[in-house]
Every structure is written in C-alpha cells, then in structure tokens.
Amino acid sequence: MLWFIRRGCFGETRAPPVFGKENVPMKKSWLLPVTVLLALSLAACNSPAPAPAPAPVNPVIRLSTTTSVNDSGLLPYLQPAFEAKTGYRLEITSGGSGAAIKLGETGDADCLLVHSAAAEEEFVANGFGLKRIPFMYNYFVIAGPVFDPLALADCATASLALQKIAQSKTVEFVSRGDDSGTHNAEKKIWQGLGIEPTGQSWYISAGAGMGACLNQANERLAYILTDKATFLAMAEKLDLAILLEQSEEMKNTYSLIAVNPAKHSSINSAGAEAFIIWMQSEEAKTLIAEYGKAQYSEALFYNL
C-alpha cells in the first residue's frame, strides 16, 4: 500500500500511521466490545422460546355455555389464549342457557358462561353457584326478510315490533323455544305485551340453537329475535337483514358462575376460578373488544 504525507490545516506535516507494538492496545480496545456484543447476539438468537404454562393438577375445566358465544366464534377465538396462558384445557358443552345451567345443577360442569339473568340468580340463590359475575354484553336484534313486509324497521322498540307481528298474523316468527337466554328475552317481551304466541299458526317454536333458528327463518322468510354476534357471523349465508337493534330492552348481558363444590365433590374449583379470573383480565378484555372488528368493522361483544 502506498502512503502519502499530508499537510494539516495549519501546515504541519502528518506522517503515515505506523503499525507497531504501540498500536496493539488501541486495536484490542475496540475488538473486545465488538466481540462481547457478537456473543450476546448469538446467545439471544439461540435462547429457547418461553416455556408453556405447566399443567395444573386437574387440567380439564368443564365449561357449560350458551350457543351464542360458540356460534359467533368468540369462545373458539379466546380458548387458545386462555389455555396457553394457564395450562388448563377447556371441555366445552354449548346449548341454551337453561340447558347450560342444568349441567351446573347436576354437577356435570365446573363453570357456566350464560346470559339469562333471572335463571342465573335463581341458580346462585339455590346454592348451586358461588356468585354471578356479569362481564360482557351485546345486543339482541330483530332480523327479517330484506324487503321487511311489516315495516318493522319503522318501530321504535322491540315490543312494538313483536306486537305488529302478532296483529298481522301473515308473516311467521321463528322462536328458539328452548328456554335459552335468547328465548327468555323474547318471552319477557311477549309477557309485557300480554300476548301468548305459543300455538299460533304464525309462531314457529324451533327448539334449536341460534344458528339453526337463523337458517330456518331464512328459509321461511320469517322474522326472528337473535343475538347480533351470531347474526353477523352468519350474515353472508342469509337473505335476512337487521331491522331493529340497540334499544335498552334488547341489551344482552353475559355472566360467569363457578359451580358450588359443596354440592358436588367432582367440581374443579381451581379451574373454574382460573377461567373466571382470566376472562376478566386485561388480556381477555382486549381480545373481546377487538373480536369482530377486522371482519365486520365493529365489535361483536363489549366489556362491562
């Protein structure tokens, strides 16, 4: 290599660098930190992923829940996050709230996730449940044919809409008819109107889950009271539209209840408590608040 003598700003002569023993400490001074940083980077790259949560002594939680949290996709969406965080495994049975609560009474469930306030309060009052914990809500809506033959979209309340159906007798109404939270909400409106629809030619009592009832209403071009989350999850396959929503009488509150171990020795109390605590955690609240936004441009459930 060829070196040239350079002149500094003030005319002094600067000699080319000499690589001798006196320069070795300077070279080591920058080599050492670089070597350390390289070693740390390699160690970070090779470090193992965080270990999954250890399995609890009794890892299976029997969760009895309403169909809407399953049919809407919410529970399958939350389940992997809960299981990864806690090491528990959910064994889920879904049905109407009445059927779900019955499993708690017989000791065939450790925890309930339901939405029928009066039935929940009775369950706890009778000693089968430890405490009713409301934690989220959405809304029931009235859906029907897009052309809306009875103009229910013009009604201010669900009571006026159902009254219009009963008075018309020309368009069918599909009811869950299964003692679910949705069915109980519907029955409460009929009772407030002083109308008994059962047995009427236009009133179809399906005795089925929300998804099956929506399909039946779609086939019959009938009206139906449904939770909004399940409707939106199925909307692409339906020729139905939401006609009435978000009135206070249509608010749909979901609760968690741990089954009382004093009633049944088989109850996994620790598992039920872990699930209830996690469902109220910031992690779960964030997941619930975001669910549905990407696909439907709105949340399907709201935290209390």
CORMONOR-V658476 format. One line per field, one symbol per residue. ss: DSSP state (@ for helix, = for strand, . for the rest). psi: psi as a letter, one per 20 degrees, with the letter a starting at -180 (. if undefined). burial: 1 if it has 24 or more other C-alpha atoms within 12 Angstrom, else 0. Layout:
ss: ???
psi: ???
burial: ???
//
This chain:
ss: .....==.....==......@@@@@@@@@@@@@@@@@@@@@@@@@@.............=======@@@@@..@@@@@@@@@@@@@..=======.@@@@@@@@@.....====..@@@@@@@@@...=================......@@@...@@@@@@@@@@@....===.....@@@@@@@@@@@@@.........===....@@@@@@@@@@@..=====@@@@@@@@@@..======..@@@=========.........@@@@@@@@@@@..@@@@@@@@@..@@@@.....==.
psi: qpqqpqpahjiqppqqqpnahiighgghhhhghggghgghghgghiqqqpqqpqprgnippopprqhhhghiigghhhghgghhhiirppoppqaqhghghhhhhijjqhqqormngghghhgghjjhqgppnpirrbqqqpraqhimhjlhiiqhrhghghhhghhgjipqppqgkjkrhgghgghhgghhikpohpiqhiooohlrrgghhghghghilrqqpqqhghghhihhjqlqqphprkqhijpopqqpppqoihhpiipnggggggggghijrhgghggghiphgghjjqqhqpq.
burial: 0000000000000000000000000000000000000000000000000000000000111111111111111110011011101111111111111111111110111111111110111011000111111111111111111001011110001111111111000011111111111111111111000000100001111101111111111100111111111111111001111111100011111111111110000011111111111111000110111011000000111110
//
